[in-house]
Amino acid sequence: MTASNKREGGAAPVAVISGGAGGLGRALTAALLARGWQVAAIDRDVAGLDPVPGLSLYTCDLTRPEALARTCAQVLSDHGRADLVIYNAGITQIGPFAQLTEAAHRQVFEVNYFAATAMAQHFLPALRDSHGTHLAISSVAGFTPLVHRCAYAASKHALEGAFKSLRSEERAHGVRVLIAAPSFVATNIGQPERQASGIARPGSAADGMDYMTPEAAAAEILRGVERGRAMIPVGRVARLAWWLNRLSPSLFQRLMERSVSGQSDP
């Protein structure tokens, strides 16, 4: 994905990334900057990001509608357009459903689903103008079950349903809507910081398998974007899960329970 094949007139194309200060967000930012893109990174705290040429930083709590609207408007005012919007911000919730509080359940949806779909609405006209791309970062849990992640899996299933439906609506406007579904990305290993509600950073749980580095995940995601793949399973576990779940959902569920449930107790 080079700048030259994405935008006419010599100016660099513009990518917008929510959750830009996280591990995968940083890796996507670095990869896009290396390809000649301008990147607008949005996160609640961008202090840890180094300002470099081509990178613009925006502090925003995506769950606050007024703040999100102002930030999206500012990005478009600063850059004049958007060619790729990546909905990457997310949180997880780890624990049995019996202990899941309504507040935690809603918090997961506010970040993983409602913030992403609201942000997509703000950038809808700009992406239509540029014939650009929506890229939703889902998860293996977006198309399969995952024990002790009921709220997380539900939010990612909802995210996929929304963006798959949006794909049909935006095709007539020349806009692509893609979904990337990573398996286990080692973004916060050793930094669980799990709240009493089970809310935690993505990539911080110790019960995963075959972890990918954020850089490897970002490279695979962007290869999928270059090829225009509507669904991008990211990593060996994701690819295996995608096919196995399609062939035999019950077998996948049994294998998932055997692999994960014994390690997932909070």
C-alpha positions as CSV (number, residue, x, y, z in Angstrom):
1,M,0.0,0.0,0.0
2,T,1.9,3.0,-1.3
3,A,1.0,6.6,-1.2
4,S,1.3,6.9,-5.0
5,N,-1.4,4.4,-5.7
6,K,-3.9,5.8,-3.2
7,R,-4.1,9.5,-4.0
8,E,-3.6,11.7,-7.0
9,G,-1.8,15.0,-7.2
10,G,1.3,14.0,-5.3
11,A,0.0,14.7,-1.7
12,A,0.2,11.9,0.8
13,P,-3.0,10.0,1.6
14,V,-4.5,10.4,5.1
15,A,-5.2,7.5,7.5
16,V,-7.1,8.0,10.8
17,I,-6.5,5.5,13.5
18,S,-8.5,5.2,16.8
19,G,-6.6,3.6,19.6
20,G,-3.5,5.0,18.0
21,A,-1.4,4.9,21.2
22,G,-1.9,1.2,21.8
23,G,0.5,-1.5,20.7
24,L,-1.3,-2.4,17.4
25,G,-2.2,1.2,16.8
26,R,1.4,2.2,17.1
27,A,2.5,-0.6,14.8
28,L,-0.1,0.4,12.1
29,T,0.9,4.0,12.4
30,A,4.6,3.2,11.9
31,A,3.8,0.9,8.9
32,L,1.7,3.5,7.2
33,L,4.2,6.3,7.8
34,A,6.8,4.1,6.3
35,R,4.6,3.8,3.2
36,G,4.3,7.5,2.8
37,W,1.0,8.1,4.5
38,Q,0.0,10.9,6.8
39,V,-1.5,9.5,10.0
40,A,-4.0,11.1,12.4
41,A,-3.7,9.1,15.7
42,I,-6.6,9.4,18.2
43,D,-6.5,8.1,21.7
44,R,-7.4,9.0,25.3
45,D,-3.7,9.6,26.1
46,V,-1.2,10.2,23.3
47,A,1.6,11.4,25.5
48,G,3.6,8.2,24.9
49,L,3.7,8.8,21.1
50,D,6.7,10.6,19.7
51,P,5.8,13.4,17.3
52,V,7.3,12.6,13.9
53,P,6.8,14.0,10.4
54,G,3.5,13.0,9.0
55,L,1.9,12.1,12.3
56,S,-0.8,14.2,14.0
57,L,-2.0,13.4,17.5
58,Y,-5.5,13.9,18.9
59,T,-6.5,13.3,22.5
60,C,-10.1,12.2,22.8
61,D,-12.3,9.9,24.9
62,L,-14.2,8.2,22.1
63,T,-17.1,7.4,24.4
64,R,-18.0,11.0,24.8
65,P,-20.1,11.9,21.7
66,E,-19.4,15.6,21.7
67,A,-15.6,15.1,22.1
68,L,-15.6,12.5,19.3
69,A,-17.5,14.8,17.0
70,R,-15.1,17.7,17.7
71,T,-12.1,15.5,17.2
72,C,-13.3,14.1,13.9
73,A,-14.1,17.5,12.6
74,Q,-10.7,18.7,13.7
75,V,-9.0,15.9,11.8
76,L,-10.8,16.8,8.6
77,S,-10.1,20.5,9.1
78,D,-6.4,19.8,9.6
79,H,-6.0,17.3,6.7
80,G,-8.7,18.2,4.3
81,R,-9.7,14.6,3.7
82,A,-9.5,11.0,4.9
83,D,-8.6,8.0,2.7
84,L,-8.5,5.2,5.3
85,V,-10.2,5.1,8.7
86,I,-9.1,2.3,11.1
87,Y,-11.4,1.6,14.0
88,N,-8.8,0.0,16.3
89,A,-9.7,1.3,19.8
90,G,-10.9,-1.5,22.1
91,I,-11.0,-3.0,25.6
92,T,-11.6,-6.5,26.8
93,Q,-13.5,-8.0,29.8
94,I,-12.3,-11.2,31.4
95,G,-14.4,-13.3,33.7
96,P,-17.4,-15.6,33.8
97,F,-20.8,-14.3,32.7
98,A,-22.2,-15.0,36.1
99,Q,-20.0,-12.2,37.5
100,L,-20.4,-9.8,34.6
101,T,-22.0,-6.5,35.7
102,E,-24.3,-4.5,33.5
103,A,-21.9,-1.5,33.8
104,A,-19.0,-3.5,32.6
105,H,-21.0,-5.0,29.8
106,R,-22.1,-1.6,28.6
107,Q,-18.6,-0.1,28.9
108,V,-17.2,-2.8,26.6
109,F,-19.9,-2.0,24.0
110,E,-19.4,1.8,24.4
111,V,-15.7,1.4,23.4
112,N,-15.7,-1.5,21.0
113,Y,-19.0,-0.9,19.2
114,F,-20.7,2.4,19.7
115,A,-17.5,4.5,19.5
116,A,-16.5,2.8,16.2
117,T,-19.9,3.1,14.5
118,A,-20.2,6.7,15.6
119,M,-16.8,7.5,14.3
120,A,-17.7,5.8,11.0
121,Q,-20.7,8.1,10.6
122,H,-18.5,11.2,11.2
123,F,-16.1,10.1,8.4
124,L,-18.7,8.7,6.0
125,P,-18.9,11.8,3.7
126,A,-15.1,12.2,3.6
127,L,-14.5,8.5,2.7
128,R,-17.2,8.8,0.0
129,D,-15.4,11.8,-1.4
130,S,-12.1,10.0,-1.5
131,H,-13.5,6.6,-2.4
132,G,-11.6,5.4,0.6
133,T,-11.7,2.5,3.1
134,H,-13.3,1.8,6.4
135,L,-11.2,-0.8,8.3
136,A,-12.7,-2.3,11.4
137,I,-10.4,-4.2,13.8
138,S,-12.4,-7.1,15.1
139,S,-11.0,-10.3,16.6
140,V,-11.3,-14.0,16.3
141,A,-14.0,-13.5,19.0
142,G,-15.9,-11.5,16.4
143,F,-16.9,-14.7,14.5
144,T,-16.4,-17.4,17.2
145,P,-17.2,-17.9,20.8
146,L,-14.6,-17.3,23.5
147,V,-15.0,-18.5,27.0
148,H,-14.9,-15.9,29.8
149,R,-15.2,-13.1,27.2
150,C,-19.0,-12.9,26.8
151,A,-19.1,-9.1,26.6
152,Y,-16.0,-8.8,24.5
153,A,-17.2,-11.5,22.0
154,A,-20.6,-9.9,21.8
155,S,-19.2,-6.5,21.1
156,K,-17.0,-7.8,18.3
157,H,-19.8,-9.8,16.8
158,A,-21.9,-6.6,16.8
159,L,-19.0,-4.7,15.2
160,E,-18.7,-7.2,12.4
161,G,-22.4,-7.2,11.8
162,A,-22.5,-3.5,11.5
163,F,-19.6,-3.1,9.2
164,K,-20.6,-6.1,7.0
165,S,-23.9,-4.4,6.5
166,L,-22.3,-1.0,5.9
167,R,-20.2,-2.7,3.1
168,S,-23.4,-3.3,1.1
169,E,-24.5,0.3,1.6
170,E,-21.2,2.0,0.7
171,R,-20.3,-0.1,-2.4
172,A,-22.4,2.2,-4.5
173,H,-20.3,5.1,-3.3
174,G,-17.0,3.4,-4.3
175,V,-16.0,2.9,-0.6
176,R,-14.5,-0.3,0.7
177,V,-15.5,-1.7,4.1
178,L,-13.0,-4.3,5.4
179,I,-12.7,-6.2,8.6
180,A,-9.5,-7.5,10.2
181,A,-9.7,-10.2,12.8
182,P,-6.4,-10.8,14.7
183,S,-6.0,-13.7,17.0
184,F,-3.7,-13.1,20.0
185,V,-1.5,-10.0,19.7
186,A,1.1,-9.4,22.4
187,T,0.3,-5.7,23.0
188,N,0.1,-5.6,26.8
189,I,1.5,-8.9,28.1
190,G,2.6,-8.6,31.7
191,Q,0.5,-5.4,32.1
192,P,-3.0,-6.8,32.9
193,E,-4.2,-3.9,35.1
194,R,-7.5,-5.7,35.3
195,Q,-10.2,-3.8,37.1
196,A,-12.5,-5.5,39.6
197,S,-15.1,-5.6,36.9
198,G,-12.8,-7.6,34.6
199,I,-12.2,-4.7,32.3
200,A,-8.6,-5.0,30.9
201,R,-6.4,-3.8,28.1
202,P,-6.5,-5.9,25.0
203,G,-3.7,-8.3,24.6
204,S,-2.9,-8.4,28.3
205,A,-4.4,-11.8,29.2
206,A,-2.1,-14.7,29.9
207,D,-4.4,-17.4,28.4
208,G,-3.7,-16.8,24.8
209,M,-1.7,-18.9,22.3
210,D,0.7,-18.4,19.4
211,Y,1.0,-14.7,20.2
212,M,1.9,-12.3,17.3
213,T,3.9,-9.2,17.7
214,P,2.0,-6.0,16.9
215,E,4.4,-5.3,14.0
216,A,3.6,-8.7,12.4
217,A,-0.1,-8.2,12.9
218,A,0.0,-4.7,11.4
219,A,1.9,-6.0,8.3
220,E,-0.6,-8.8,7.8
221,I,-3.5,-6.4,8.2
222,L,-2.1,-3.9,5.6
223,R,-1.4,-6.7,3.2
224,G,-5.0,-7.6,3.4
225,V,-6.0,-4.0,2.8
226,E,-3.7,-3.8,-0.2
227,R,-5.5,-6.9,-1.7
228,G,-8.9,-5.5,-0.8
229,R,-9.8,-8.6,1.2
230,A,-13.3,-8.1,2.8
231,M,-12.3,-10.3,5.8
232,I,-8.7,-10.5,7.0
233,P,-8.0,-13.3,9.6
234,V,-4.7,-12.2,11.1
235,G,-2.3,-14.9,12.3
236,R,-2.2,-18.7,12.1
237,V,-4.7,-19.1,15.0
238,A,-7.2,-16.7,13.3
239,R,-6.9,-18.4,9.9
240,L,-7.4,-21.9,11.5
241,A,-10.3,-20.6,13.6
242,W,-11.9,-19.0,10.5
243,W,-12.0,-22.2,8.5
244,L,-12.7,-24.6,11.4
245,N,-15.6,-22.6,12.7
246,R,-17.1,-22.5,9.2
247,L,-16.7,-26.2,8.8
248,S,-17.8,-27.3,12.3
249,P,-18.8,-24.8,14.8
250,S,-19.3,-27.4,17.5
251,L,-15.9,-28.9,17.0
252,F,-14.3,-25.4,17.2
253,Q,-16.2,-24.7,20.4
254,R,-15.0,-27.9,22.0
255,L,-11.4,-27.3,21.0
256,M,-11.6,-23.7,22.2
257,E,-12.9,-24.8,25.6
258,R,-10.2,-27.3,26.0
259,S,-7.5,-24.8,25.0
260,V,-8.6,-21.7,26.9
261,S,-11.1,-22.4,29.7
262,G,-8.6,-24.1,32.0
263,Q,-6.4,-21.0,32.0
264,S,-9.1,-18.2,32.0
265,D,-10.3,-18.2,35.5
266,P,-9.9,-14.7,36.9
